[in-house]
Amino acid sequence: MRRTSTPEVVVVTGASAGVGRAIVRAFARRGAHIGLLARGREGLEGAKKDVEQLGGNALVLPTDVADVQQIEEAATQVEDTFGPIDIWINVAMTSVFSPFKEMQPEEFKRVTEVTYLGQVYGTMAALRRMLPRHKGRIIQVGSALAYRGIPLQSAYCGAKHGIQGFTESVRCELIHDRSNVKISMVQLPAVNTPQFGWVKSCLPNKAQPVPPIYQPEVIADGVAWIADHYRRQLYIGLSTVIVIQGNKLAAAFGDWYLGKTGYKSQQTNQRADPGRPNNLWAPVDEDRDYGAHGDFDDRAKKRSWQLWADTHRGMLGLIGIGMAGIAATSLLWRKQ
């Protein structure tokens, strides 16, 4: 992980836990100054300690990303404290595990406000500051579910689809304006985060990510890489590639397959506790720091060879050219 001579100023929403927490740690290793946005006070304080231990500086900013005014105030505090924002990373999300027919309108609205509008509002705040300076990076944390909806998460899937379309629209406008501000989207696989223990669930058994599962540090590595190497989009995990590309070729098969398997694959064999707290309306990490990892460490992958290959195309190209040269030379020698 590179360290910059002048510390970057980075904002991370959803910074208190899960993928956001892992991203915070990755940029702290670069010596960055980081604005930490989330609702849970204890999780934010834990993230601040991580940053300082790893060599960065952090500003704790309790923020509900569904409130545009809170985001705007947080952005102002970051720049007043650290200077101009270089990188803005939208991570914050929530979900409800439930068949759509059982969801309440206010639940669907809340998921949409946090997961979709939270990224819209974050992008607005970032662009308001970056456009006059003609520089900056905005990174949207998406999902394979931005392309392929699954059962039991209609609000979340709808929000991720919305972020994908929104980001493409903004990117076109930046190109039209010849702006040097760049916007990217990182599409995720299933990740081992605490969200499966704290999002609202109406399922009879405990919720789980659909295997294969990756550790949040894999995602953080991808986000840190795309901050330095512009791509309009980065897929993380072979399963993400298969889901997105497969849906282009056989969407109807995906409908049928997920209709048959999608309920079971998102639940463990353990019964859910119907009385457990959830974070839809209020944070559950107000008095406890959950960190980056969820309950699936024994099943989660610590690396993605697909991501390594995708971020080392030049090296792989040179290796391919070298192997082709060796093969061609071998054939010539055989003919002599």
FENSUL-V115732 format. One record per helix or strand of 2 or more residues. SS is the DSSP state (alpha for helix, beta for strand). FROM is the first residue (numbers start at 1). TO is the last residue. If there is no record, write none. Layout:
ss->{SS:SS}
from->{FROM:FROM}
to->{TO:TO}
This chain:
ss->{beta:alpha:beta:alpha:beta:alpha:beta:beta:alpha:alpha:beta:alpha:alpha:beta:beta:alpha:beta:beta:beta:alpha:beta:alpha:alpha:beta:alpha:beta:alpha:alpha}
from->{9:18:33:41:57:68:87:96:100:105:137:144:154:182:190:195:200:205:213:216:233:238:251:267:297:300:305:313}
to->{13:28:38:53:62:82:90:97:102:133:141:146:176:187:192:198:201:207:215:228:235:249:265:271:299:301:310:335}
